[in-house]
C-alpha cells in the first residue's frame, strides 16, 4: 500500500507535473526535448538562449 502510493507519486512527478525550472515541461517531456535537440545536432546550452 505504501509502496503503491510512492510509485504513484513518482509517476505523477515524472509524467504529469509541469515544473517551472524545466520550461514548464514535465521531467519526461524535458528529457525528450533535450534528446531530440541532441539528435538534431544542437547543444544543450544553446537551447535556452533567447534571440
C-alpha positions as CSV (number, residue, x, y, z in Angstrom):
1,X,0.0,0.0,0.0
2,X,2.7,2.5,0.9
3,X,4.9,1.2,-2.0
4,X,2.0,1.8,-4.4
5,X,1.4,5.3,-3.1
6,X,5.1,6.2,-3.5
7,X,5.2,4.7,-7.0
8,X,2.1,6.7,-8.0
9,X,3.7,9.9,-6.6
10,X,6.9,9.3,-8.6
11,X,4.9,8.5,-11.7
12,X,2.9,11.8,-11.3
13,X,6.1,13.8,-10.6
14,X,7.8,12.5,-13.7
15,X,5.0,12.4,-16.2
16,X,2.2,14.8,-15.2
17,X,3.5,17.6,-13.1
18,X,4.8,20.7,-15.0
19,X,7.9,22.2,-13.5
20,X,8.8,25.9,-13.8
21,X,12.6,25.2,-13.8
22,X,12.1,22.9,-16.8
23,X,10.4,25.4,-19.1
24,X,7.0,24.4,-17.8
25,X,7.5,20.8,-19.0
26,X,7.3,17.5,-17.1
27,X,10.6,15.9,-16.5
28,X,9.8,13.3,-19.2
29,X,9.0,15.9,-21.7
30,X,12.1,17.9,-20.9
31,X,14.3,14.8,-21.3
32,X,12.7,14.0,-24.7
33,X,13.2,17.7,-25.7
34,X,16.9,17.5,-24.9
35,X,17.4,14.2,-26.6
36,X,15.6,15.5,-29.7
37,X,17.9,18.5,-29.8
38,X,21.0,16.4,-29.4
39,X,19.9,14.2,-32.2
40,X,19.4,17.2,-34.4
41,X,23.0,18.4,-33.7
42,X,22.2,21.2,-31.3
43,X,24.0,21.7,-28.0
44,X,22.1,21.8,-24.7
45,X,23.4,25.3,-23.8
46,X,22.0,26.8,-27.0
47,X,18.5,25.6,-26.3
48,X,17.8,28.3,-23.7
49,X,19.4,31.3,-25.3
50,X,16.8,33.9,-26.2
51,X,17.3,35.6,-29.6
